[in-house]
């Protein structure tokens, strides 16, 4: 795996935490889409930890 691919696969947990915190500031109608985005990021983080 190249260094560039490795950097792209890195997940910024601080950014995810910030995104979770900022959901309250968003309109309720957009919460579902935001939670879905965050869920995908967390799944990717777990995948990276498992090495899958």
MODELLER restraints for C-alpha pairs under 7 A, 6 or more apart:
rsr = mdl.restraints
at = mdl.atoms
rsr.add(forms.Gaussian(group=physical.xy_distance, feature=features.Distance(at['CA:11:A'], at['CA:45:A']), mean=5.77, stdev=0.5))
rsr.add(forms.Gaussian(group=physical.xy_distance, feature=features.Distance(at['CA:16:A'], at['CA:38:A']), mean=6.55, stdev=0.5))
rsr.add(forms.Gaussian(group=physical.xy_distance, feature=features.Distance(at['CA:23:A'], at['CA:31:A']), mean=6.47, stdev=0.5))
